[in-house]
Amino acid sequence: MFKPFAEEQSSSAIYDLTLENQFDRVNLYGNLQITKDQHGLAAAKALQALINQVVEVLEQEEHLPEHIEHQPEQEIENPFL
């Protein structure tokens, strides 16, 4: 079960859309097509449930900062070149 912000690098997927945990953020990446049919409705409800979990955790935080500084990833030399 996906618990937002609970552990580093756990993830959940809805088809090709991935939600990935970090302690200070949840990353969403990939692709999700919500079609106008029963499969689309199921996908939309699954996405809604996961996003609702993220919102609930954020709303429960007592001291939510205005903004978290994101350190850009540093590029390292490829040792194989």
Order of alpha helices (4+ residues) and beta strands (2+ residues): beta-beta-beta-alpha
